[in-house]
Amino acid sequence: MTFYRERLWPSPWMYLATALVIPASLIVFLPINLVAGVVTAVVLYSACVVLMIVASPTIEVTDSVIAAGRARLPIELAGGVSVHEGEDATAERGTRLDARAWLLIRGWVAPVVKIEVIDEQDPTPYWLVSARRPRELEQAIAKAKAKLV
């Protein structure tokens, strides 16, 4: 059973920022050939958009596992969960960040969810995951843990 699923798609401003590859390639190739410049600009922008979409990770909470990107954490090994927004989220990603933490953070998603790892064999103290709906993610993990009992 899936309690939560979110794909961390790039924000619209990322597509606009990536569009800067169009004038850059035109500046380079227009003096050589007009057609080559336009084709190169379109191909490079298209490749950037496809890469951003393909590289967008998924966060999913099921009754047995928390999946964030390619990483998997069994529900029974998830400890405390806390939501951080605004300046608190910035501090979690920066000054309070433990170098051993596992990260799935995206700059275009401000809130983060901190999930403690209670496996004594695992050197990772916690996961820090970007989420657009952090409260829903927190509740989904709580539901999944409640199903274990």
C-alpha positions as CSV (number, residue, x, y, z in Angstrom):
1,M,0.0,0.0,0.0
2,T,1.4,3.4,-0.9
3,F,0.8,6.2,1.6
4,Y,2.7,9.0,-0.2
5,R,4.3,9.6,-3.6
6,E,5.9,12.7,-5.0
7,R,8.1,13.5,-7.9
8,L,10.5,16.4,-7.4
9,W,9.9,18.0,-10.8
10,P,12.0,21.1,-11.5
11,S,10.3,24.5,-10.9
12,P,9.2,26.6,-13.9
13,W,12.1,29.0,-13.2
14,M,14.5,26.1,-13.9
15,Y,13.2,25.8,-17.4
16,L,13.6,29.5,-17.9
17,A,17.1,29.5,-16.5
18,T,18.1,26.6,-18.7
19,A,16.7,28.5,-21.7
20,L,19.9,30.7,-21.4
21,V,21.6,27.9,-23.4
22,I,19.7,29.1,-26.5
23,P,21.3,32.6,-26.8
24,A,24.6,31.2,-25.7
25,S,24.7,28.6,-28.5
26,L,23.4,31.2,-31.0
27,I,26.2,33.6,-30.1
28,V,28.7,30.8,-30.7
29,F,27.2,29.4,-33.9
30,L,25.5,32.2,-35.7
31,P,28.8,33.7,-37.0
32,I,29.5,30.3,-38.5
33,N,26.1,29.3,-39.9
34,L,22.5,30.4,-39.2
35,V,21.0,26.9,-39.5
36,A,23.7,25.3,-37.4
37,G,23.1,27.9,-34.7
38,V,19.4,27.5,-34.5
39,V,19.6,23.6,-34.7
40,T,22.3,23.6,-32.0
41,A,20.2,25.9,-29.7
42,V,17.1,23.8,-30.1
43,V,18.9,20.5,-29.5
44,L,20.9,21.7,-26.5
45,Y,17.8,23.2,-24.8
46,S,15.8,20.0,-25.5
47,A,18.5,17.9,-24.1
48,C,18.6,20.0,-20.9
49,V,14.9,19.7,-20.4
50,V,14.9,16.0,-21.0
51,L,17.8,15.6,-18.5
52,M,16.0,17.6,-15.9
53,I,12.9,15.5,-16.3
54,V,14.6,12.2,-16.3
55,A,16.8,13.1,-13.3
56,S,13.8,14.1,-11.2
57,P,13.7,11.8,-8.2
58,T,10.6,10.2,-6.7
59,I,9.8,10.0,-2.9
60,E,7.5,7.2,-1.9
61,V,6.3,5.8,1.3
62,T,4.7,2.3,1.3
63,D,3.8,0.0,4.2
64,S,7.3,-1.5,4.2
65,V,9.8,1.1,2.9
66,I,10.6,4.7,2.4
67,A,12.1,5.3,-1.0
68,A,13.9,8.5,-2.0
69,G,15.5,8.4,-5.4
70,R,17.4,5.1,-5.5
71,A,17.8,4.7,-1.8
72,R,15.5,2.5,0.3
73,L,14.9,2.6,4.1
74,P,12.8,-0.1,5.7
75,I,10.0,1.4,7.8
76,E,11.2,-0.4,10.9
77,L,14.5,1.4,10.7
78,A,13.0,4.9,10.4
79,G,13.1,6.8,13.7
80,G,11.9,10.3,14.4
81,V,10.7,12.5,11.6
82,S,10.8,16.3,11.6
83,V,9.7,18.9,9.1
84,H,11.8,22.0,8.5
85,E,10.7,25.0,6.6
86,G,12.0,28.5,5.9
87,E,15.2,29.5,7.8
88,D,15.1,26.2,9.7
89,A,15.3,24.2,6.5
90,T,18.2,26.4,5.3
91,A,20.0,25.6,8.6
92,E,19.3,21.9,8.2
93,R,20.8,22.0,4.7
94,G,23.8,24.1,5.9
95,T,25.1,24.8,9.4
96,R,23.3,21.9,11.2
97,L,24.0,19.4,8.5
98,D,25.9,16.2,9.5
99,A,28.4,15.2,6.9
100,R,27.3,11.5,7.3
101,A,23.7,12.3,6.5
102,W,22.1,10.9,3.3
103,L,20.7,13.7,1.2
104,L,18.1,14.0,-1.5
105,I,17.7,17.8,-1.7
106,R,16.8,20.0,-4.6
107,G,17.4,23.7,-4.6
108,W,14.0,24.4,-6.1
109,V,12.2,22.7,-3.2
110,A,12.7,24.7,0.0
111,P,11.1,22.5,2.7
112,V,13.0,19.4,4.0
113,V,12.1,16.4,6.0
114,K,14.6,14.8,8.4
115,I,14.2,11.1,9.0
116,E,16.3,9.5,11.6
117,V,17.9,6.1,10.9
118,I,17.8,3.9,13.9
119,D,19.9,1.0,12.5
120,E,23.0,0.7,14.7
121,Q,24.9,-0.9,11.8
122,D,24.3,2.1,9.5
123,P,26.8,5.0,9.8
124,T,24.1,7.3,8.4
125,P,22.5,9.2,11.3
126,Y,19.5,10.5,9.2
127,W,18.1,11.2,5.8
128,L,17.4,14.8,4.7
129,V,14.8,14.9,1.9
130,S,13.3,17.8,0.0
131,A,9.5,17.7,-0.2
132,R,6.9,20.1,-1.5
133,R,4.4,18.6,0.9
134,P,6.5,17.9,4.0
135,R,3.6,17.5,6.4
136,E,2.0,14.9,4.2
137,L,5.3,13.0,4.0
138,E,5.6,13.1,7.8
139,Q,2.1,11.8,8.3
140,A,2.6,9.0,5.7
141,I,5.7,7.8,7.5
142,A,3.7,7.8,10.8
143,K,0.9,5.8,9.2
144,A,3.4,3.3,7.7
145,K,5.0,2.9,11.1
146,A,1.7,2.5,12.8
147,K,0.9,-0.4,10.5
148,L,3.9,-2.3,11.8
149,V,2.6,-2.4,15.3
